[in-house]
Amino acid sequence: MQTTQAYLLLHGGGGVHTMTKFAELLRERTGAQVLVPTHPGFGGTPKPAGLTGVAALARHYVAMLDELGLENVTVLGNSFGGWLAAEITLCASPRVSAAVIVNGIGVAVEGHPMTDISGFTLAEIQAHSWHDPGKAPQPSGTGPSPDVQALIGYTGPSMTDPALLDRLRDVRIPVHVLWGESDRIVGPGYGKAYAAAIPGSTFTLLPRTGHLPQLETPEELLDALPR
Protein backbone atom coordinates (compact mmCIF):
# COMPACT_ATOMS: atom_id res chain seq x y z
CA MET A 1 0.00 0.00 0.00
CA GLN A 2 1.30 3.43 -0.91
CA THR A 3 2.04 5.48 2.18
CA THR A 4 0.32 8.85 2.34
CA GLN A 5 1.41 11.62 4.61
CA ALA A 6 -1.77 11.49 6.63
CA TYR A 7 -5.16 9.87 7.02
CA LEU A 8 -8.17 11.56 8.56
CA LEU A 9 -10.57 8.91 9.90
CA LEU A 10 -14.16 10.00 10.47
CA HIS A 11 -16.42 7.90 12.67
CA GLY A 12 -20.13 7.31 12.37
CA GLY A 13 -22.99 7.45 14.86
CA GLY A 14 -21.44 4.74 17.01
CA GLY A 15 -18.74 7.14 18.18
CA VAL A 16 -14.98 7.41 17.88
CA HIS A 17 -14.38 4.01 19.49
CA THR A 18 -15.61 2.42 16.26
CA MET A 19 -12.49 3.81 14.53
CA THR A 20 -9.70 3.64 17.09
CA LYS A 21 -8.54 0.05 16.57
CA PHE A 22 -8.57 0.41 12.81
CA ALA A 23 -6.58 3.62 13.19
CA GLU A 24 -3.91 1.69 15.11
CA LEU A 25 -3.82 -0.98 12.39
CA LEU A 26 -3.58 1.61 9.63
CA ARG A 27 -0.81 3.49 11.44
CA GLU A 28 1.13 0.29 12.03
CA ARG A 29 0.87 -0.93 8.41
CA THR A 30 1.47 2.36 6.58
CA GLY A 31 3.64 4.39 8.93
CA ALA A 32 1.46 7.36 8.09
CA GLN A 33 0.10 9.97 10.46
CA VAL A 34 -3.45 8.97 11.35
CA LEU A 35 -5.90 11.45 12.86
CA VAL A 36 -8.97 10.09 14.65
CA PRO A 37 -10.98 13.02 15.99
CA THR A 38 -14.21 12.86 17.95
CA HIS A 39 -16.85 14.93 16.18
CA PRO A 40 -17.88 17.90 18.32
CA GLY A 41 -20.98 16.94 20.32
CA PHE A 42 -20.14 13.23 20.37
CA GLY A 43 -18.84 11.49 23.47
CA GLY A 44 -19.99 14.36 25.67
CA THR A 45 -17.72 16.87 23.91
CA PRO A 46 -18.86 20.47 23.42
CA LYS A 47 -20.38 21.50 20.09
CA PRO A 48 -19.89 25.08 18.88
CA ALA A 49 -23.11 26.86 17.96
CA GLY A 50 -21.97 27.30 14.35
CA LEU A 51 -21.79 23.58 13.63
CA THR A 52 -25.38 23.21 12.52
CA GLY A 53 -25.03 20.66 9.73
CA VAL A 54 -22.80 18.19 7.91
CA ALA A 55 -21.38 20.78 5.49
CA ALA A 56 -20.43 23.02 8.42
CA LEU A 57 -18.67 20.11 10.12
CA ALA A 58 -16.82 19.37 6.87
CA ARG A 59 -15.55 22.94 6.78
CA HIS A 60 -14.48 22.56 10.41
CA TYR A 61 -12.25 19.63 9.47
CA VAL A 62 -10.84 21.39 6.40
CA ALA A 63 -9.91 24.31 8.67
CA MET A 64 -8.28 21.84 11.07
CA LEU A 65 -6.13 20.44 8.24
CA ASP A 66 -5.15 24.00 7.34
CA GLU A 67 -4.16 24.73 10.92
CA LEU A 68 -2.07 21.56 11.08
CA GLY A 69 -0.44 22.29 7.75
CA LEU A 70 -1.01 18.76 6.48
CA GLU A 71 -0.71 17.82 2.81
CA ASN A 72 -1.72 14.77 0.76
CA VAL A 73 -4.46 13.75 3.21
CA THR A 74 -6.70 10.77 2.51
CA VAL A 75 -10.07 11.18 4.23
CA LEU A 76 -11.77 7.91 5.20
CA GLY A 77 -15.23 7.93 6.73
CA ASN A 78 -17.68 5.24 7.79
CA SER A 79 -21.48 5.67 7.83
CA PHE A 80 -22.10 9.28 8.90
CA GLY A 81 -18.35 9.73 8.55
CA GLY A 82 -18.72 8.65 4.91
CA TRP A 83 -21.24 11.43 4.32
CA LEU A 84 -18.84 13.81 6.02
CA ALA A 85 -15.99 12.60 3.81
CA ALA A 86 -18.14 13.27 0.75
CA GLU A 87 -18.83 16.81 1.97
CA ILE A 88 -15.11 17.35 2.54
CA THR A 89 -14.36 16.37 -1.07
CA LEU A 90 -16.83 19.05 -2.16
CA CYS A 91 -14.85 21.66 -0.21
CA ALA A 92 -12.10 21.23 -2.83
CA SER A 93 -9.31 21.61 -0.28
CA PRO A 94 -5.85 21.27 -1.85
CA ARG A 95 -4.78 19.43 1.30
CA VAL A 96 -7.13 16.49 0.57
CA SER A 97 -5.83 14.22 -2.19
CA ALA A 98 -8.30 11.30 -1.97
CA ALA A 99 -11.33 10.02 -0.10
CA VAL A 100 -12.65 6.63 0.94
CA ILE A 101 -16.37 6.32 1.69
CA VAL A 102 -17.13 3.19 3.73
CA ASN A 103 -20.83 2.30 3.93
CA GLY A 104 -21.67 5.99 3.84
CA ILE A 105 -25.09 7.49 4.43
CA GLY A 106 -26.58 10.85 3.44
CA VAL A 107 -27.80 10.36 -0.13
CA ALA A 108 -31.37 9.60 -1.19
CA VAL A 109 -31.49 6.60 -3.55
CA GLU A 110 -34.80 5.65 -5.15
CA GLY A 111 -35.63 2.02 -4.42
CA HIS A 112 -32.92 1.72 -1.77
CA PRO A 113 -34.12 3.53 1.37
CA MET A 114 -32.07 3.64 4.53
CA THR A 115 -33.40 1.53 7.37
CA ASP A 116 -35.08 3.71 9.98
CA ILE A 117 -33.30 2.78 13.21
CA SER A 118 -34.88 5.54 15.31
CA GLY A 119 -36.82 3.12 17.51
CA PHE A 120 -34.25 0.31 17.55
CA THR A 121 -32.50 -1.01 20.61
CA LEU A 122 -28.71 -1.34 20.49
CA ALA A 123 -29.14 -5.07 19.93
CA GLU A 124 -31.41 -4.41 16.94
CA ILE A 125 -28.99 -1.86 15.51
CA GLN A 126 -26.18 -4.41 15.79
CA ALA A 127 -28.28 -7.09 14.12
CA HIS A 128 -28.67 -4.78 11.12
CA SER A 129 -25.06 -3.61 11.20
CA TRP A 130 -23.09 -6.88 11.35
CA HIS A 131 -22.76 -9.81 8.95
CA ASP A 132 -22.38 -11.97 12.06
CA PRO A 133 -24.15 -10.22 14.95
CA GLY A 134 -22.68 -12.81 17.30
CA LYS A 135 -19.33 -11.07 16.92
CA ALA A 136 -20.70 -7.66 17.86
CA PRO A 137 -19.85 -6.18 21.26
CA GLN A 138 -22.43 -6.84 23.93
CA PRO A 139 -24.83 -3.88 24.21
CA SER A 140 -24.29 -1.88 27.37
CA GLY A 141 -27.84 -0.53 27.42
CA THR A 142 -31.30 -1.02 25.99
CA GLY A 143 -31.81 2.24 24.14
CA PRO A 144 -30.00 4.20 21.44
CA SER A 145 -26.52 5.49 22.22
CA PRO A 146 -26.37 9.14 23.35
CA ASP A 147 -24.24 9.71 20.26
CA VAL A 148 -27.28 9.02 18.10
CA GLN A 149 -28.73 12.29 19.36
CA ALA A 150 -25.51 14.08 18.44
CA LEU A 151 -25.74 12.48 15.02
CA ILE A 152 -29.30 13.70 14.44
CA GLY A 153 -28.16 17.16 15.49
CA TYR A 154 -26.04 17.25 12.33
CA THR A 155 -28.12 15.20 9.91
CA GLY A 156 -31.70 15.90 10.93
CA PRO A 157 -34.16 13.06 11.60
CA SER A 158 -34.07 11.76 8.01
CA MET A 159 -30.25 11.45 8.03
CA THR A 160 -30.41 12.37 4.34
CA ASP A 161 -29.61 15.33 2.11
CA PRO A 162 -31.82 14.99 -0.99
CA ALA A 163 -29.44 17.25 -2.95
CA LEU A 164 -26.22 15.37 -2.12
CA LEU A 165 -26.39 12.80 -4.91
CA ASP A 166 -26.51 15.55 -7.55
CA ARG A 167 -23.85 17.66 -5.84
CA LEU A 168 -21.39 14.76 -5.91
CA ARG A 169 -20.91 15.30 -9.65
CA ASP A 170 -18.62 18.19 -8.66
CA VAL A 171 -16.06 15.96 -6.89
CA ARG A 172 -12.65 16.24 -8.58
CA ILE A 173 -10.41 13.94 -6.53
CA PRO A 174 -10.13 10.13 -6.53
CA VAL A 175 -12.82 8.48 -4.42
CA HIS A 176 -13.09 4.80 -3.51
CA VAL A 177 -16.46 3.58 -2.22
CA LEU A 178 -16.26 0.41 -0.11
CA TRP A 179 -19.34 -1.50 1.04
CA GLY A 180 -20.11 -4.47 3.26
CA GLU A 181 -22.32 -6.84 1.30
CA SER A 182 -24.38 -7.73 4.40
CA ASP A 183 -25.20 -4.16 5.45
CA ARG A 184 -28.89 -4.00 6.41
CA ILE A 185 -28.75 -0.29 7.27
CA VAL A 186 -27.85 0.81 3.74
CA GLY A 187 -27.52 -2.06 1.28
CA PRO A 188 -25.07 -2.54 -1.60
CA GLY A 189 -27.51 -1.06 -4.13
CA TYR A 190 -27.39 2.19 -2.17
CA GLY A 191 -23.59 2.03 -2.18
CA LYS A 192 -23.42 1.47 -5.94
CA ALA A 193 -25.60 4.52 -6.50
CA TYR A 194 -23.32 6.52 -4.19
CA ALA A 195 -20.30 5.52 -6.27
CA ALA A 196 -22.05 6.08 -9.59
CA ALA A 197 -22.75 9.70 -8.63
CA ILE A 198 -19.04 10.49 -8.17
CA PRO A 199 -17.02 11.01 -11.36
CA GLY A 200 -14.27 8.42 -11.76
CA SER A 201 -14.94 6.67 -8.46
CA THR A 202 -14.43 2.96 -7.86
CA PHE A 203 -16.71 0.60 -5.94
CA THR A 204 -15.64 -2.48 -3.98
CA LEU A 205 -17.96 -4.92 -2.24
CA LEU A 206 -16.57 -6.54 0.92
CA PRO A 207 -17.84 -10.11 1.53
CA ARG A 208 -18.97 -11.34 4.95
CA THR A 209 -19.12 -7.75 6.14
CA GLY A 210 -21.88 -5.48 7.41
CA HIS A 211 -22.15 -1.75 8.05
CA LEU A 212 -18.91 -1.48 10.06
CA PRO A 213 -16.06 -3.03 8.05
CA GLN A 214 -13.41 -1.38 10.20
CA LEU A 215 -14.71 -3.39 13.15
CA GLU A 216 -15.91 -6.62 11.55
CA THR A 217 -13.31 -7.21 8.82
CA PRO A 218 -10.51 -4.67 9.39
CA GLU A 219 -7.87 -6.62 7.50
CA GLU A 220 -10.07 -6.89 4.44
CA LEU A 221 -10.86 -3.18 4.62
CA LEU A 222 -7.17 -2.36 4.87
CA ASP A 223 -6.34 -4.58 1.90
CA ALA A 224 -9.06 -2.90 -0.18
CA LEU A 225 -7.76 0.64 0.34
CA PRO A 226 -6.28 2.35 -2.73
CA ARG A 227 -2.62 1.44 -3.24
Backbone bond lengths (Angstrom), bond angles and torsions (degrees), N, CA, C in turn:
res aa  C-N    CA-C-N  psi(-1)  N-CA   C-N-CA  omega(-1)  CA-C   N-CA-C  phi
1 M - - - 1.466 - - 1.520 110.00 -
2 Q 1.322 116.69 133.41 1.448 120.58 178.50 1.528 109.77 -68.69
3 T 1.329 115.15 131.97 1.452 119.87 -179.91 1.515 110.06 -81.09
4 T 1.321 117.02 128.31 1.449 121.11 173.29 1.515 107.76 -100.36
5 Q 1.309 115.26 165.16 1.457 117.92 -178.94 1.521 110.88 -67.68
6 A 1.307 116.80 -35.40 1.464 118.57 -176.67 1.520 111.08 -157.32
7 Y 1.335 114.32 151.18 1.454 122.73 170.97 1.517 107.66 -119.83
8 L 1.307 116.12 139.33 1.458 122.07 170.83 1.519 106.74 -112.45
9 L 1.342 116.79 112.89 1.459 121.94 -178.48 1.518 109.46 -99.20
10 L 1.322 115.97 129.05 1.457 122.17 -175.13 1.521 110.05 -117.96
11 H 1.310 115.99 118.01 1.467 121.20 -175.53 1.518 111.91 -80.80
12 G 1.318 115.15 166.04 1.449 122.36 177.22 1.512 111.96 -98.43
13 G 1.338 115.72 -157.98 1.461 121.04 -175.95 1.506 114.68 -66.31
14 G 1.329 117.20 -16.63 1.464 120.28 178.62 1.510 114.39 -75.12
15 G 1.332 117.11 -9.41 1.459 120.79 177.89 1.517 113.04 98.24
16 V 1.335 114.39 171.19 1.464 120.91 -173.09 1.521 112.56 -63.84
17 H 1.338 117.84 -26.04 1.466 119.41 -178.58 1.525 112.26 -63.48
18 T 1.335 117.32 -17.76 1.463 119.67 178.10 1.529 111.51 -76.00
19 M 1.326 117.43 -7.32 1.466 121.79 -178.49 1.523 114.03 -116.45
20 T 1.315 118.56 -15.65 1.464 119.70 -168.24 1.529 113.40 -67.16
21 K 1.323 118.37 -42.00 1.465 119.43 -179.45 1.521 111.37 -68.04
22 F 1.334 116.50 -39.09 1.452 118.80 177.81 1.520 110.09 -66.01
23 A 1.319 117.42 -35.40 1.460 120.78 177.12 1.526 110.69 -60.31
24 E 1.332 116.71 -41.95 1.460 120.31 178.28 1.524 110.80 -63.39
25 L 1.337 116.85 -41.99 1.459 121.27 178.93 1.528 110.63 -63.79
26 L 1.315 116.60 -44.72 1.456 121.33 -179.69 1.524 110.89 -63.17
27 R 1.309 116.64 -43.15 1.464 121.50 179.47 1.526 110.64 -62.97
28 E 1.322 115.18 -42.73 1.463 120.20 -178.61 1.532 111.63 -65.13
29 R 1.340 116.74 -41.96 1.464 120.80 -174.64 1.528 113.39 -79.46
30 T 1.328 117.86 -31.12 1.466 120.36 -174.15 1.519 113.54 -104.12
31 G 1.333 117.06 -24.59 1.455 119.89 -174.34 1.516 112.92 74.47
32 A 1.316 116.42 7.67 1.462 120.63 -177.58 1.525 110.70 -83.50
33 Q 1.316 115.46 162.54 1.458 120.91 170.13 1.518 107.80 -74.30
34 V 1.327 116.72 130.94 1.461 121.18 -177.75 1.524 108.49 -124.78
35 L 1.320 116.11 120.38 1.463 121.68 179.11 1.521 108.65 -102.15
36 V 1.332 116.05 132.15 1.469 120.90 -178.87 1.525 108.71 -131.97
37 P 1.326 117.24 75.35 1.461 119.16 -177.49 1.526 112.50 -76.97
38 T 1.321 114.79 156.71 1.462 122.11 167.96 1.519 107.46 -92.23
39 H 1.321 116.98 125.85 1.465 119.15 179.25 1.531 109.99 -60.57
40 P 1.309 118.04 136.13 1.467 120.01 177.57 1.528 111.38 -53.33
41 G 1.334 115.58 130.17 1.461 121.35 -178.00 1.517 113.06 100.42
42 F 1.339 116.99 -19.13 1.461 121.03 176.46 1.534 109.89 -90.36
43 G 1.311 115.57 153.11 1.457 120.01 177.27 1.511 113.76 60.94
44 G 1.340 116.81 26.16 1.460 120.10 179.44 1.509 114.25 78.21
45 T 1.340 118.12 9.27 1.462 120.84 -179.61 1.528 110.05 -79.83
46 P 1.333 117.45 155.69 1.468 119.66 179.55 1.524 111.15 -71.49
47 K 1.315 115.86 151.90 1.463 122.08 179.02 1.527 108.50 -124.38
48 P 1.346 117.25 114.86 1.461 119.38 178.23 1.528 111.84 -58.50
49 A 1.303 116.21 148.63 1.465 121.27 -175.84 1.522 112.19 -60.75
50 G 1.333 117.87 -28.36 1.449 121.07 -176.52 1.514 115.05 -75.87
51 L 1.326 117.21 -12.76 1.464 120.07 -179.16 1.527 109.27 -87.17
52 T 1.315 115.18 81.53 1.460 120.22 -172.85 1.519 114.05 -103.73
53 G 1.323 117.92 0.01 1.454 119.85 -179.75 1.512 111.48 -164.98
54 V 1.318 116.37 179.51 1.467 121.38 -175.93 1.530 110.64 -68.24
55 A 1.322 117.51 -41.66 1.466 120.16 179.61 1.526 111.19 -62.20
56 A 1.330 116.89 -38.41 1.462 120.52 178.07 1.525 110.77 -65.37
57 L 1.325 116.74 -39.45 1.461 120.34 178.13 1.528 110.28 -66.84
58 A 1.331 117.28 -37.00 1.463 120.79 176.37 1.526 110.34 -60.32
59 R 1.311 116.71 -45.05 1.467 119.75 178.75 1.523 111.26 -63.79
60 H 1.324 116.59 -33.86 1.463 121.51 176.34 1.522 110.50 -59.33
61 Y 1.336 116.69 -43.56 1.463 119.62 -179.07 1.525 111.89 -73.56
62 V 1.316 118.16 -35.16 1.462 120.28 175.08 1.531 110.05 -62.36
63 A 1.327 116.97 -41.24 1.465 120.74 176.48 1.525 111.08 -63.33
64 M 1.335 116.64 -37.08 1.464 120.63 177.58 1.529 110.80 -62.64
65 L 1.341 116.90 -43.48 1.469 120.48 178.22 1.525 110.49 -62.99
66 D 1.326 116.61 -37.47 1.465 120.36 176.73 1.527 110.74 -62.89
67 E 1.320 115.76 -44.73 1.462 120.12 -179.14 1.527 111.56 -63.38
68 L 1.329 115.84 -36.57 1.464 120.04 -179.60 1.519 112.47 -80.91
69 G 1.314 117.39 -13.83 1.448 121.02 179.45 1.517 114.17 69.37
70 L 1.324 117.19 27.63 1.460 120.79 -177.64 1.521 111.38 -80.86
71 E 1.329 115.85 148.88 1.455 122.04 176.77 1.520 108.67 -127.16
72 N 1.331 116.23 161.67 1.470 121.96 173.79 1.531 111.22 53.67
73 V 1.323 115.75 50.82 1.468 121.89 -177.39 1.530 109.72 -91.98
74 T 1.318 115.94 130.42 1.458 121.69 169.47 1.522 108.24 -97.50
75 V 1.320 117.07 123.06 1.463 122.28 179.14 1.523 108.53 -96.84
76 L 1.314 116.88 124.23 1.465 122.18 179.24 1.515 108.51 -123.50
77 G 1.329 116.34 123.71 1.461 119.90 -178.70 1.513 111.97 -133.61
78 N 1.326 115.37 142.32 1.458 122.07 178.40 1.522 110.01 -111.70
79 S 1.344 116.49 135.75 1.457 123.20 175.66 1.542 109.75 59.31
80 F 1.316 118.50 -118.96 1.458 120.11 174.55 1.527 110.91 -56.56
81 G 1.337 115.95 -36.54 1.462 119.89 177.07 1.516 112.06 -62.99
82 G 1.351 117.38 -29.34 1.455 120.71 175.19 1.516 111.63 -66.79
83 W 1.320 116.24 -43.31 1.470 120.85 174.55 1.517 109.55 -58.80
84 L 1.311 116.34 -44.87 1.458 121.33 179.91 1.535 110.86 -62.59
85 A 1.331 116.52 -40.84 1.466 119.56 176.72 1.524 111.07 -61.13
86 A 1.338 116.32 -40.55 1.459 120.11 177.94 1.529 110.97 -61.75
87 E 1.328 116.48 -42.37 1.463 119.84 178.64 1.532 110.93 -65.26
88 I 1.318 117.07 -34.95 1.467 119.72 178.85 1.527 110.32 -66.53
89 T 1.335 117.77 -38.14 1.467 118.81 177.32 1.522 110.88 -61.74
90 L 1.320 117.17 -32.29 1.463 120.98 -179.49 1.525 112.56 -75.67
91 C 1.330 116.79 -12.51 1.464 120.34 175.52 1.522 111.61 -76.32
92 A 1.333 116.43 -13.61 1.474 122.40 177.28 1.526 112.53 54.81
93 S 1.321 116.61 42.06 1.461 120.15 177.41 1.519 110.19 -74.35
94 P 1.331 118.34 131.47 1.465 120.13 177.33 1.526 112.90 -66.88
95 R 1.313 117.02 -13.01 1.465 120.32 179.33 1.532 112.50 -80.01
96 V 1.322 117.13 -18.89 1.465 122.20 -178.14 1.520 108.70 -99.58
97 S 1.336 116.31 118.16 1.462 120.60 -175.89 1.518 113.43 -100.46
98 A 1.338 118.02 -20.49 1.463 121.77 -178.02 1.517 109.27 -161.85
99 A 1.334 115.11 162.67 1.463 120.29 177.53 1.520 109.87 -139.84
100 V 1.319 114.41 149.26 1.463 122.17 176.36 1.528 107.15 -127.62
101 I 1.327 115.87 117.87 1.466 121.87 179.49 1.526 107.42 -102.96
102 V 1.326 116.34 117.55 1.463 122.05 -175.66 1.528 108.81 -112.10
103 N 1.341 116.32 106.71 1.465 120.58 -179.77 1.530 110.58 49.76
104 G 1.314 115.65 50.28 1.456 120.65 -177.06 1.518 112.49 -72.33
105 I 1.311 115.16 158.50 1.460 121.79 173.17 1.525 107.64 -117.48
106 G 1.327 117.24 -175.96 1.455 121.57 171.38 1.504 115.79 112.47
107 V 1.353 117.52 -27.01 1.463 119.06 -179.89 1.528 109.63 -92.91
108 A 1.316 115.53 159.31 1.468 121.68 174.75 1.519 107.37 -106.78
109 V 1.350 116.66 117.95 1.460 121.99 -176.53 1.522 108.81 -119.41
110 E 1.323 116.53 116.48 1.460 120.68 -179.61 1.530 110.10 -60.60
111 G 1.331 115.16 130.33 1.458 120.48 179.53 1.511 114.42 85.32
112 H 1.327 116.74 -6.49 1.473 120.30 -179.80 1.536 109.23 -135.76
113 P 1.330 117.21 68.13 1.464 119.27 -178.53 1.523 111.71 -71.14
114 M 1.316 115.32 151.83 1.457 120.63 171.16 1.525 108.82 -69.58
115 T 1.316 115.92 147.20 1.461 120.31 173.99 1.526 109.57 -72.20
116 D 1.300 116.82 130.38 1.468 121.58 177.91 1.524 108.34 -79.60
117 I 1.321 116.23 108.22 1.467 120.86 -177.08 1.527 111.81 -100.61
118 S 1.338 117.00 11.35 1.463 119.87 -171.75 1.519 113.44 -59.23
119 G 1.334 118.29 -32.14 1.454 119.42 179.97 1.521 113.93 -103.06
120 F 1.326 117.38 9.74 1.461 121.38 -175.55 1.528 111.94 -78.10
121 T 1.311 115.45 147.38 1.458 120.34 166.89 1.521 108.59 -78.01
122 L 1.341 116.88 168.58 1.466 119.87 177.07 1.521 110.75 -59.83
123 A 1.325 116.70 -38.57 1.466 120.27 179.37 1.528 110.92 -62.94
124 E 1.327 116.99 -39.61 1.464 120.51 179.09 1.531 111.19 -69.51
125 I 1.326 116.39 -38.24 1.460 119.69 176.81 1.529 109.97 -62.27
126 Q 1.328 116.43 -42.73 1.465 119.64 179.29 1.521 111.69 -64.99
127 A 1.321 116.72 -37.77 1.467 120.22 179.54 1.522 111.04 -61.94
128 H 1.327 117.15 -31.50 1.457 121.36 178.99 1.530 112.20 -87.42
129 S 1.320 116.53 -14.72 1.458 120.59 -172.19 1.523 114.06 -100.88
130 W 1.346 117.46 -16.53 1.459 120.70 -174.07 1.526 110.98 -117.51
131 H 1.326 116.41 142.09 1.462 120.96 170.50 1.517 109.31 -62.79
132 D 1.328 115.99 -43.73 1.461 122.53 177.37 1.522 108.06 -121.19
133 P 1.341 117.69 91.76 1.469 119.87 -177.50 1.521 113.36 -58.45
134 G 1.327 117.20 -20.39 1.461 119.71 178.18 1.514 113.28 -64.77
135 K 1.331 116.87 -18.96 1.458 120.99 179.21 1.523 112.74 -92.44
136 A 1.322 116.40 -4.84 1.463 120.16 -178.82 1.517 110.26 -72.92
137 P 1.335 117.70 150.75 1.460 120.48 175.37 1.517 111.10 -59.39
138 Q 1.313 116.43 147.15 1.454 119.91 177.95 1.524 110.81 -65.91
139 P 1.338 118.17 129.13 1.468 119.83 179.24 1.517 111.04 -59.04
140 S 1.329 115.02 139.45 1.467 119.61 179.96 1.519 112.02 -95.21
141 G 1.337 116.66 -2.31 1.456 120.11 179.44 1.507 109.78 -154.44
142 T 1.314 116.48 -177.42 1.464 120.32 -177.54 1.514 113.25 -105.41
143 G 1.314 116.97 -16.91 1.464 120.14 -177.60 1.504 111.75 -109.94
144 P 1.340 116.21 -179.37 1.464 120.53 178.05 1.520 111.79 -60.33
145 S 1.318 116.24 150.13 1.455 121.26 175.54 1.521 110.00 -62.65
146 P 1.344 118.00 147.45 1.469 119.61 174.97 1.521 112.05 -57.40
147 D 1.339 117.12 -26.43 1.456 119.51 179.34 1.523 112.49 -67.32
148 V 1.315 117.73 -20.65 1.463 120.03 176.72 1.528 109.87 -62.52
149 Q 1.316 116.51 -37.20 1.464 119.91 177.67 1.522 111.34 -66.96
150 A 1.330 116.57 -37.85 1.462 120.16 175.55 1.522 110.25 -64.07
151 L 1.325 115.74 -39.01 1.455 121.27 178.51 1.527 110.87 -60.33
152 I 1.321 116.40 -49.96 1.466 120.90 -178.61 1.522 110.99 -63.21
153 G 1.333 116.39 -28.58 1.457 119.77 176.11 1.520 112.89 -60.66
154 Y 1.327 116.79 -29.24 1.467 120.94 176.58 1.527 112.22 -90.27
155 T 1.324 116.96 -42.03 1.464 121.01 -168.73 1.521 114.51 -93.17
156 G 1.340 116.81 -21.07 1.448 120.66 -168.08 1.518 110.07 80.04
157 P 1.324 118.80 165.74 1.462 121.86 -174.75 1.527 114.38 -59.71
158 S 1.329 117.79 -29.15 1.472 119.69 -177.48 1.522 112.18 -79.47
159 M 1.327 117.32 -16.90 1.465 123.14 -176.34 1.529 111.23 52.27
160 T 1.312 116.34 37.18 1.468 121.96 -175.90 1.523 110.54 -146.18
161 D 1.332 115.94 140.72 1.455 121.74 169.82 1.520 106.55 -112.36
162 P 1.328 119.04 107.09 1.463 121.51 -176.97 1.524 113.89 -59.26
163 A 1.340 117.83 -20.53 1.464 120.98 -178.37 1.531 112.80 -91.73
164 L 1.328 118.00 -9.72 1.461 120.35 -171.92 1.516 112.94 -63.21
165 L 1.329 117.49 -42.19 1.468 120.15 -176.60 1.531 110.50 -57.71
166 D 1.316 117.37 -42.83 1.463 120.74 178.92 1.528 111.75 -70.57
167 R 1.316 116.68 -37.71 1.469 119.42 -178.23 1.526 112.47 -66.60
168 L 1.337 116.61 -25.28 1.464 119.64 -177.58 1.518 113.22 -64.77
169 R 1.325 118.03 -14.80 1.467 120.57 177.69 1.528 111.22 -64.16
170 D 1.333 117.06 -15.34 1.462 121.09 -178.50 1.526 113.30 -89.64
171 V 1.313 118.16 -0.79 1.471 121.25 179.49 1.529 108.98 -67.70
172 R 1.337 116.67 135.42 1.462 121.07 -175.89 1.524 112.99 -126.62
173 I 1.315 118.48 15.11 1.461 121.05 176.35 1.525 108.76 -120.82
174 P 1.337 118.43 160.92 1.465 120.54 179.36 1.535 111.58 -62.60
175 V 1.314 115.13 132.77 1.466 121.32 178.42 1.525 108.64 -129.89
176 H 1.327 115.76 132.69 1.465 122.06 175.20 1.520 107.33 -114.71
177 V 1.316 116.72 123.95 1.465 122.10 178.37 1.524 107.64 -103.36
178 L 1.325 116.33 121.09 1.465 123.27 -179.43 1.520 108.91 -115.03
179 W 1.361 116.13 139.71 1.465 118.46 -173.30 1.527 110.95 -143.25
180 G 1.327 115.51 132.62 1.456 120.38 171.85 1.519 110.45 -74.40
181 E 1.323 116.72 127.66 1.465 120.13 -174.37 1.525 112.93 -66.61
182 S 1.343 117.46 -20.34 1.467 120.91 -176.07 1.524 112.94 -102.06
183 D 1.325 116.67 14.46 1.464 120.53 179.95 1.527 109.57 -65.72
184 R 1.342 116.53 122.50 1.455 121.43 177.41 1.532 111.59 -106.22
185 I 1.335 116.35 5.41 1.460 120.85 172.07 1.526 109.03 -87.26
186 V 1.321 115.72 -52.91 1.465 123.09 173.40 1.526 106.67 -136.85
187 G 1.313 117.40 111.89 1.452 122.37 -172.08 1.523 113.84 -75.33
188 P 1.334 116.89 172.88 1.460 121.67 -178.48 1.527 114.27 -57.86
189 G 1.340 118.28 -32.69 1.457 119.81 177.39 1.517 112.12 -61.33
190 Y 1.319 115.80 -37.19 1.461 122.32 175.82 1.523 109.47 -64.22
191 G 1.345 115.81 -43.33 1.458 120.25 -179.49 1.518 112.32 -64.98
192 K 1.340 117.25 -39.27 1.461 120.36 179.21 1.526 111.22 -64.84
193 A 1.335 116.35 -37.12 1.460 119.88 176.51 1.525 110.93 -66.98
194 Y 1.314 116.73 -38.16 1.467 122.09 176.31 1.526 108.85 -57.06
195 A 1.338 115.78 -50.78 1.463 120.13 -177.69 1.525 111.81 -65.41
196 A 1.335 115.98 -39.59 1.461 119.90 -177.27 1.520 112.28 -64.31
197 A 1.326 117.25 -24.48 1.465 121.27 -179.08 1.523 112.91 -78.84
198 I 1.329 117.77 -13.21 1.463 122.27 -174.63 1.523 109.09 -105.17
199 P 1.311 118.17 118.19 1.472 120.41 -177.51 1.532 112.20 -56.67
200 G 1.331 115.95 127.80 1.455 121.10 174.44 1.508 115.86 73.70
201 S 1.325 118.51 7.93 1.465 119.73 -177.49 1.523 110.84 -74.76
202 T 1.321 115.24 162.79 1.464 121.74 174.39 1.519 108.76 -117.72
203 F 1.331 116.06 153.70 1.459 122.07 -178.39 1.526 109.13 -127.54
204 T 1.323 115.56 131.24 1.467 121.20 178.60 1.517 109.37 -129.63
205 L 1.321 116.23 128.91 1.463 121.96 177.09 1.529 108.70 -95.66
206 L 1.326 116.04 130.11 1.462 121.63 -179.45 1.524 109.28 -100.66
207 P 1.338 118.57 118.16 1.466 120.80 -178.99 1.525 111.95 -72.61
208 R 1.342 114.79 154.92 1.471 121.99 176.31 1.536 111.44 53.99
209 T 1.321 114.87 39.61 1.458 120.52 -174.87 1.521 109.05 -140.86
210 G 1.337 116.26 141.17 1.443 121.61 177.77 1.516 112.79 -102.60
211 H 1.318 116.42 -138.07 1.462 122.92 -172.97 1.524 113.12 -78.26
212 L 1.327 117.03 -15.33 1.472 121.24 -173.48 1.530 110.75 -125.05
213 P 1.326 118.04 69.09 1.469 119.84 -177.80 1.525 114.08 -56.99
214 Q 1.317 117.33 -34.01 1.461 119.76 -177.70 1.530 111.98 -66.26
215 L 1.323 116.84 -19.65 1.455 121.26 175.96 1.525 112.31 -98.63
216 E 1.319 116.66 -41.57 1.470 120.17 -172.04 1.525 112.46 -85.16
217 T 1.316 117.75 -41.67 1.467 121.25 -179.26 1.533 109.60 -136.66
218 P 1.332 117.53 64.63 1.469 119.99 -174.19 1.521 113.99 -62.86
219 E 1.328 117.35 -36.37 1.459 119.56 179.64 1.520 111.16 -64.51
220 E 1.342 115.51 -42.52 1.453 119.36 179.48 1.528 111.43 -65.88
221 L 1.329 116.30 -37.60 1.464 119.76 176.59 1.523 109.97 -63.65
222 L 1.308 116.61 -45.16 1.460 120.63 179.84 1.527 110.96 -60.22
223 D 1.325 116.08 -44.06 1.472 120.01 -179.12 1.524 112.44 -65.52
224 A 1.328 116.57 -26.25 1.466 121.08 -176.98 1.527 113.15 -85.90
225 L 1.337 117.46 -9.57 1.460 119.24 -179.39 1.520 110.68 -65.36
226 P 1.329 117.16 150.09 1.467 120.79 179.66 1.524 111.29 -54.80
227 R 1.318 116.38 137.95 1.465 121.26 -179.04 1.528 110.83 -99.58
